[in-house]
Amino acid sequence: MTNDTRPGFRAALSNRTMQMTLGAFAFVAAAAGTALAMQAGGSVSASDKAAIEQIVHDYILDHPEIIPQAVEKLQAKRMESVIDASRSTLETPYAGAWEGAKDADVTVVEFFDYACGYCRASLPDLAKLVGEDRKLKIVYRELPILSEESSNAAKVSLLAAERGQYMPFHKALYAAGRVTRDTIVAAAAKAGIGKADAESAMASSKYDAEIQSNIALAQKLQAAGTPTFVIGGQVLSGAVGYDALKEGVATARGK
């Protein structure tokens, strides 16, 4: 992935967030006006319509706290629709890039970057979660947006997924600390992947389509960065911790 992709990713997310916010403001006024019109019998004159609009306008100015509440609710509903539309793609791992239960009733999807310290910090939380929940699956989606070495790590990670050595590589590279070409090759060796194969994967364009697909999915979900978790109909941003992840799983399972 080139350096042009990473700023483009962030710019697309910023533009999308602004569009959603402006749309939500319009939604508040329209929804309130519609509700009042319905209470008035569903048919109003031009003068009554103007009066209703003024009432809505004044109410919003007097109670501005309803705006962020409405924005949050609208965005949650829209996000759930986006997730549902992409759920099959989201929850279908690339080869062996997953852990947990094959017949899971809840799937946690993590978008991550090996160069992300917050992703590394989330590793124990995910390990605890999947270790105690026999009906949970975790699907890992590479989102290498921080550096060129992130992209190299993602490619070798996907090679490991093809060979059934995903988690050994995943854990070994995080344990190595800083992501460099040397630590990537060393982690691959610990997972049973030879240096020549690891270097070949880094030089290959074979995995570009999967990485670009993950970037497109992350943009649809308005991911602000890494890690980003998708659980049921929710998107959780950042190293939210074990309790928040467990709560997300419980909510998804309850639905």
C-alpha positions in Angstrom: 0.0 0.0 0.0 1.3 3.4 -0.9 1.5 6.5 1.3 -1.3 8.0 -0.7 -3.8 5.4 0.6 -3.4 6.3 4.2 -4.3 10.0 4.0 -7.1 9.1 1.6 -8.5 6.7 4.1 -8.5 9.4 6.9 -10.0 12.0 4.6 -12.8 9.8 3.4 -13.7 9.0 7.1 -13.8 12.7 7.9 -16.0 13.6 5.0 -18.4 10.8 5.7 -18.7 11.8 9.4 -19.5 15.4 8.4 -22.2 14.2 6.0 -23.8 12.0 8.6 -23.8 14.9 11.2 -25.4 17.4 8.8 -28.0 14.8 7.7 -28.9 14.1 11.3 -29.5 17.8 12.0 -32.0 17.8 9.1 -33.5 14.6 10.4 -34.3 16.1 13.8 -36.3 19.0 12.3 -38.0 16.9 9.7 -39.0 14.2 12.2 -40.3 16.7 14.8 -42.3 18.5 12.1 -43.8 15.3 10.9 -44.8 14.2 14.3 -46.5 17.5 15.1 -48.3 17.4 11.7 -49.6 13.8 12.4 -50.8 15.0 15.8 -52.7 17.8 14.0 -54.5 15.2 11.9 -52.1 14.6 9.1 -53.2 17.6 7.0 -52.2 21.2 7.7 -52.5 24.5 6.0 -49.6 26.6 4.8 -49.9 28.9 7.8 -50.2 26.0 10.2 -47.2 24.4 8.6 -45.2 27.5 9.1 -46.3 27.7 12.7 -45.3 24.1 13.3 -41.9 24.7 11.8 -41.4 27.7 14.0 -42.4 25.7 17.1 -39.9 23.0 16.1 -37.2 25.6 15.5 -37.7 27.3 18.8 -37.9 24.0 20.7 -34.5 22.9 19.2 -32.9 26.2 20.2 -34.3 25.9 23.7 -33.3 22.3 24.0 -30.1 21.9 22.0 -29.2 18.7 23.9 -31.6 16.7 21.7 -29.3 17.3 18.7 -26.4 15.1 19.9 -29.0 12.5 21.2 -30.7 12.4 17.8 -27.4 12.3 16.0 -26.2 9.4 18.1 -29.5 7.4 17.6 -29.6 8.0 13.9 -26.0 7.1 13.4 -26.5 3.9 15.4 -29.5 2.9 13.3 -27.7 3.7 10.1 -24.6 1.8 11.2 -26.6 -1.2 12.1 -28.0 -1.2 8.5 -24.5 -0.9 7.1 -23.2 -3.8 9.2 -26.2 -6.0 8.2 -25.6 -5.2 4.5 -21.9 -6.2 4.8 -22.2 -8.9 7.5 -21.4 -11.9 5.3 -18.2 -10.2 4.0 -17.2 -8.9 7.5 -17.6 -12.2 9.3 -16.1 -14.4 6.6 -12.4 -14.6 7.4 -9.6 -14.7 4.9 -8.5 -18.3 5.0 -7.5 -19.1 8.6 -7.5 -15.5 9.9 -9.7 -16.3 12.9 -9.9 -18.1 16.2 -12.5 -19.5 18.5 -15.6 -21.5 17.7 -16.3 -22.7 14.1 -20.0 -22.8 14.9 -20.1 -19.5 16.8 -23.3 -17.7 17.7 -21.5 -14.3 17.9 -18.6 -13.1 15.9 -16.2 -10.3 16.9 -14.5 -8.7 13.9 -11.3 -6.7 14.6 -9.7 -4.3 12.1 -6.1 -3.9 13.3 -2.6 -2.8 12.3 0.4 -4.7 13.6 2.2 -1.3 14.2 -0.7 -0.1 16.4 0.1 -0.1 20.1 -3.6 -0.1 21.1 -4.1 -3.2 19.0 -1.3 -4.9 20.9 -2.9 -3.8 24.2 -6.2 -5.4 23.1 -4.6 -8.8 22.5 -5.0 -10.1 26.1 -8.6 -8.9 26.2 -9.5 -10.8 23.1 -7.6 -13.9 24.3 -9.5 -13.8 27.6 -12.8 -13.3 25.8 -12.4 -16.2 23.4 -10.8 -18.4 26.0 -13.9 -18.3 28.3 -16.6 -18.2 25.6 -16.9 -21.4 23.6 -19.5 -20.0 21.3 -17.5 -17.0 20.2 -15.4 -16.5 17.1 -12.9 -13.7 16.4 -12.3 -12.7 12.8 -9.1 -10.6 12.2 -9.1 -8.1 9.3 -5.8 -6.5 8.4 -6.0 -2.7 8.2 -2.4 -1.6 7.6 -2.7 2.2 7.6 0.2 3.3 9.8 3.3 2.5 7.8 4.8 0.5 5.0 6.0 -2.1 7.5 2.3 -2.4 8.5 1.6 -3.5 4.9 4.5 -6.0 4.9 3.3 -7.5 8.2 -0.3 -7.8 6.8 0.9 -9.6 3.8 2.9 -12.2 5.7 -0.1 -12.5 8.1 -2.3 -13.4 5.2 0.2 -15.9 4.0 0.2 -17.4 7.5 -3.7 -17.5 7.3 -3.5 -19.6 4.1 -1.1 -22.0 5.8 -3.1 -22.5 9.0 -0.5 -20.7 11.0 -2.3 -17.4 11.6 -2.5 -17.2 15.4 1.1 -18.3 16.0 2.4 -15.6 13.6 -0.1 -13.0 15.0 1.0 -13.6 18.6 4.7 -13.8 17.7 4.7 -10.5 15.8 2.9 -8.6 18.6 5.3 -10.1 21.1 8.3 -8.8 19.1 7.4 -5.2 19.7 8.2 -2.8 17.0 7.2 -3.9 13.5 10.3 -4.1 11.2 11.2 -6.3 8.3 13.5 -8.3 10.7 10.8 -8.8 13.3 8.3 -9.8 10.6 10.7 -12.5 9.3 11.5 -13.6 12.8 7.8 -14.0 13.7 7.2 -15.9 10.5 10.0 -18.3 11.4 8.4 -18.9 14.8 5.2 -19.8 13.0 7.0 -22.2 10.7 7.2 -19.9 7.7 10.7 -19.7 6.0 12.4 -16.4 5.4 12.2 -16.8 1.6 8.4 -17.3 1.7 8.0 -14.3 4.0 10.0 -12.0 1.8 8.2 -13.3 -1.2 4.9 -12.4 0.4 6.0 -8.9 1.3 7.1 -8.3 -2.3 3.9 -9.8 -3.8 0.8 -7.9 -4.9 -1.3 -11.1 -4.3 -2.7 -9.8 -1.0 -3.5 -6.2 -2.2 -7.1 -7.0 -3.1 -7.8 -8.3 0.4 -6.2 -5.3 2.1 -8.0 -2.8 -0.1 -11.3 -4.7 0.6 -10.7 -4.2 4.3 -10.0 -0.5 3.8 -13.2 -0.1 1.9 -15.1 -2.0 4.7 -13.5 0.2 7.4 -14.6 3.3 5.5 -18.2 2.1 5.2 -18.1 1.6 9.0 -16.6 5.0 9.6 -13.7 3.4 11.4 -11.6 6.2 13.0 -8.5 4.0 13.2 -7.3 0.9 14.8 -8.4 -1.2 16.6 -12.0 -1.1 15.4 -14.3 -3.9 16.6 -17.6 -4.9 15.0 -19.9 -6.9 17.3 -23.5 -7.6 16.3 -24.8 -4.2 15.2 -22.2 -2.2 17.0 -18.9 -0.6 16.1 -16.5 0.0 19.0 -13.5 2.2 18.4 -10.1 2.0 20.1 -8.8 -0.3 22.9 -12.1 -0.4 24.7 -11.1 -3.1 27.1 -12.3 -6.5 28.1 -15.5 -5.4 29.9 -16.8 -3.3 26.9 -16.0 -6.2 24.5 -17.8 -8.7 26.7 -20.8 -6.4 27.0 -20.9 -6.0 23.2 -20.9 -9.8 22.9 -23.7 -10.1 25.4 -25.8 -7.5 23.6 -25.3 -9.2 20.3 -26.2 -12.6 21.8 -29.3 -11.1 23.4 -30.6 -10.0 20.0 
